[in-house]
Amino acid sequence: MTAPYAPITVEEFFSPPTRSRAVLSPDGTRVAYLAPWRGRLNVFLREVDSDWAAPDDAEGSGARRVTSQTRRNIDLFFWSVDGRHLLFQQDDDGDENWHLYRADPDRPGEPAVDLTPYEGVRLLGTQLPADRPGTAFVQLNKRRPDLIDLFELDLETGRLTTAAENPGDVLTWLHASGRLLAFTLEEDGEHVLSEWAHGGLRTIARFSGSDFPFGLTPAVPTPDGNGLWIGSPRGSDRTRLVRVDLETGEEAGVDSHPVFDLDTPRPEADTRFPSSLILHPVTGELLGARYLGARQEIHALDPHFAEVLPRLAELSDGDLAHVSCDTGAMRWVVDFTHDRDPGVTWFYDHGTGRARRLFRPFPHLDPARLSPVTPVTLTARDGLSLPCHLTLPVGADPRGLPTVLLVHGGPWYRDSWSYDPEVQLLADRGYAVLQVNFRGSTGYGKAHTQAAIGQFAGRMHDDLLDALDWAVDQGFTDPDRVAVYGTSYGGYAALVGAAFTPDRFAAAVSYTGMSDLTDLVRSVVPFARRMVANSYLRYIGDPDVPEQEADMLARSPISRVDDITAPVMLIHGANDVRVHRRNSDRVAEALRSRGAEVEYLLNENEGHWFLNPESNIELYGRLERFLARHLGGRTSGGA
């Protein structure tokens, strides 16, 4: 007799972790981490040698809460170079106007100080120079919404001093020891790296816009201030690590992989994924570089780290993720990417060889009940390789399953072997989950990304259908029970699937997806408008050119909304500044006007991604019920 289905609840998947994102203090004695307080993730502090088995609110645990945020989760925090301050970023209800806050680890009862208390102004970057521990260099569009200036911020007093005023064409700034660097963009999309001196720019080097659609990523100054480490695909299909000489502009190779790209950060996702470069958190020295294939590969680039890395790797069968160490690089706190046991955090002392597990972020989730994520590589109809991930329900006969085609955002992003609560929820409800790194995805070579130029709603969509056909041919998928679902670009892809190939999908779910490509490009926030020349304008089109505007509209789901026959669920944050809510409003109105089935979840307290736990619990509760109605999967209420 088969045991009754006992679902993992939405709350278990989407409530805050008990602890997460631990960072070791520079002196190696304390660990800062995130933990829930009054329903929001806040920064807590413990001694390394405290009793980590004791709950944070237990008497004698040694845990101290350093922040008291009740409006939104804290997502990104870090130590100052000298360990005197804990700094964190936060916005208001998803508007992405980030502020930088300071908290005192030695006075946890004091409220956090807003160091950039400017209404409607966005923090666009924070650098902490190793040689000036009480200072941060911050980028703010404080003077004009469309211009980013560089400021020197005194972390103790909050005094803000202009370091460089934008002459009108600088997109972003970078502080290197003894230098200020500026990045500009030519009319043809070419990137220019310059040094800012005496109120003017000295050109150092130029970089092709087609090679660097998002600018130079990563771009990290060498500790001596004479070089810049970047990921470069110049003259190659693969991105390798090079050093740019800041006097001559010449590139010199530092490291590469014969097959994989340098694991350059996924745009807008660097709080979730660690940087491709492993740096000493205090000195800025280069320790290692990450490369990503089906699994991660790390190259140690420092003799001491080459000794440490194998010992860290022994701690988990996952991939090494976030790392932090003390000033001497002897004491380490690390966590791991894993498909079924995410973020497990360890302490390791290289001096003694002692290691201990500090915590599991989700101790209530049994890895044995979660579903393995399997990398597979398929071939598109034109011969392009498509790296994919297939997740099948645990214990189910993997044949003829209802299936969710889960499309990542960007599209300049990629799925990888990792834990995703969304994927695990769907698998727990009995769905096969298929994720496709279609053309336009990053991390699989320059040609793979550039194959998406002009192919929105074209070959990019064909890639999804080809992967779906593979899943059907393999017997995993029931072709009559398939939903297409995604966020941002993935939401656009879901609407394209429903409108352009309505016979393929039994349901579609668009989460902050764009329905009108012309609206997407025209709505770019002022400071970023010049930054999209090599992404939106090159890949999608320029709506100010009539012929291109017509093509963009033809590739927009709003132009074919009357062809949608499947039930649609729309999800949007009212404060979304990337994809305006009218992209979902218009689809909902058009479908309702002809009596088509549409469910619309509009959250007034969120932006492009829902952050607060109650928002996600509502979202995924409604999602599981919507999919169960139209694909026949399970819900937490049963079959």
Secondary structure, DSSP 4 states (H G I P E B T S, - for coil): -PPPP-PPPHHHHHSPPSSEEEEE-TTSSEEEEEEEETTEEEEEEEETTS-TTS-TTSTTS--EE-----SS---EEEE-TTSS-EEEEE-STT----EEEEE-TT-TTSPPEESS--TT--EEEEE--TT-TTEEEEEEEEEETTEEEEEEEETTT--EEEEE---S-EEEEEEETTEEEEEEE-TTS-EEEEEEETTEEEEEEEE-TTT-TTSSSSEEE-TTSSEEEEEE-TTSSS-EEEEEETTT--EEEEE--SSSPB-PPPTT-TTTS--SEEE-TTT--EEEEEEESSSEEEEE-SHHHHHHHHHHHTT-SSEEEEEEE-TTS-EEEEEEE-SSSTT-EEEEETTTTEEEEEE-S-TTS-GGGSPPEEEEEEE-TTS-EEEEEEE--TTS--SSEEEEEEE-SSSS----SS--HHHHHHHHTT-EEEEE--TT-SSS-HHHHHTTTT-TTTHHHHHHHHHHHHHHHTT-EEEEEEEEEEETHHHHHHHHHHHHSGGG-SEEEEES--S-HHHHHHT--GGGGGGGTTTIIIII--TTSHHHHHHHHHTSGGGGGGG--S-EEEEEETT-SSS-THHHHHHHHHHHHTT--EEEEEETT--SS--SHHHHHHHHHHHHHHHHHHH---BTTB-
